[in-house]
Amino acid sequence: MKAPLAVRMRPRSLEDVAGQRHLLAEGAPLRAFVDSGRMTNLIFYGPSGTGKTTCATILAEMSGMKFFRLNATTAGSADIREVLQESDAFASEGGVLLYLDEIQYLNRKQQQTLLEYIEDGRVTLIASTTENPYFYIYKALISRSAVFEFKPLSTQDVLPVLARAMRFLNEEEGRQKELTPDAARVIATSSGGDVRSALGALELCYFASGEGAIEEKLAERVCPKNYLAFDREGDDRYELMSALQKSVRGSDPDAAVFYLARLLESGDLISACRRLQVIAAEDVGLAFPQAIAIVKACVDSARELGLPEGRIPLSEAAILLATAPKSNSAESAVDAALSDVRQNRGREMPSYLRENHTFGEGEKKGTYRYPHAFENHWVDQQYLPSDLKDARYYNWGENKTEQAARAYWAAIKKDKLK
């Protein structure tokens, strides 16, 4: 049985690697480092099929070092120890280069085992991960490595790879089959920036098309509809929710609907619902207090309807939030108060605020004055603990709603208004 097409035609030089121009173009960081002739510990992170393993293999061959490759999904502590023991034998020959794929699957202790060998140069590590390394990799390893991010490939990045793959397959099979431009676009787009996926789909189309050309309709039937899909358990999910929130915060309804659509296309209704409710309180807040109630109604409707119909009330919520006035004064206020709480300040509240207070209008110290008994239902008295009596957590937002409230209380409190 033949190896997958992506393995059979893996690039042999950095010039042949698809995409990643931000790393591999002339003068780009990784390319400049390689051209310097030096080798150091490297961490590659990014989605599957973006060239991490390919680049690591090319660098290993260029280094001339004894090369070992382990995949952390299947390798155990014994496998790691075996490589480390081998490093002593090759110390005089420049040491060992270890490529460790999916390093996030190693536990902290296993990652720590590598540290001593990396520090004294017996092992040079190239690690790859599909997760954010700053969350999953031991910080001491990160501090001793150069970290490079591999990004998903665009459709335009994938198309030349498909053309090269067609030439490769025709040469293998002794044929002259054709890949139509429309079919190529379908395959490139459906891969979601994953070259391995695109090549797998092309190989399937190649043999499913018989003696004829690979047409658009066949590509549509063969290719999974995973355009812009993401790993729900990985970083992509959080990045999409972040993009949704930042688009709403930036008052861009078009971007907000786009990122909402990406979440919904993956079937992740719950994440979209939760994030929209957070946005209503965090970013719109007191500038339009009704937003949180309206968004809750849209979310309830979407959950009851399910997808695809649920997309409509959620779109309404996203557009409402994006076009609404913005204020983060509520979030800022509670965060400032939490800061004092966590510093153990304000432990002693005024005695008259406790449950056993006494109602009355007198000025006697320690007597609670009931605001409803005074004009405009307000009386000047201290509510914060004495060590925080001058603290200011809430700052009026500049929007119409909060400024109207400020003007109202300014008229009542006069010079007492903060």
Number of C-alpha atoms within 10 A of each C-alpha: 3 6 8 12 19 18 12 11 15 17 17 14 14 16 13 11 20 20 23 19 18 16 18 20 15 13 13 13 15 20 17 14 15 16 11 9 9 8 17 17 22 21 26 25 21 21 23 18 23 23 26 26 20 20 20 24 20 16 19 22 15 13 17 13 20 18 16 14 17 18 17 21 13 10 15 14 14 10 13 18 14 10 18 20 12 16 23 15 12 15 15 9 13 16 21 28 28 24 24 24 23 19 25 22 18 21 14 13 10 17 19 16 14 17 17 12 19 19 13 9 18 23 28 26 26 28 29 27 24 22 20 16 22 10 9 15 22 20 15 11 21 15 10 16 19 14 19 17 19 22 21 20 22 17 20 14 18 24 20 14 19 21 14 11 19 20 15 15 18 14 11 9 10 9 11 14 18 16 21 13 13 14 20 23 19 22 29 30 23 23 29 23 25 22 27 19 19 27 25 17 20 26 17 15 23 22 11 14 14 10 12 13 16 23 18 18 11 16 26 15 10 16 22 13 16 13 18 15 18 19 11 14 9 13 15 19 18 14 13 18 21 14 16 29 26 17 21 28 24 15 19 17 20 14 20 24 22 16 21 27 19 20 24 20 19 16 16 16 21 14 17 23 21 13 15 25 21 15 23 31 24 20 25 27 24 25 24 20 15 13 21 22 13 17 25 18 15 24 25 16 17 22 18 11 14 14 15 12 13 19 24 15 19 28 19 16 24 33 19 19 31 28 15 20 19 24 24 19 23 20 16 15 15 12 14 14 16 14 11 13 12 8 8 9 15 16 11 11 15 17 15 17 16 10 7 9 13 14 13 13 14 10 10 9 9 13 17 23 22 15 16 10 13 12 9 11 10 15 16 10 11 14 14 15 16 15 12 15 11 11 14 11 16 16 14 20 18 15 14 13 15 19 14 13 11 18 13 12 16 14 11 16 15 11 8 10 11 14
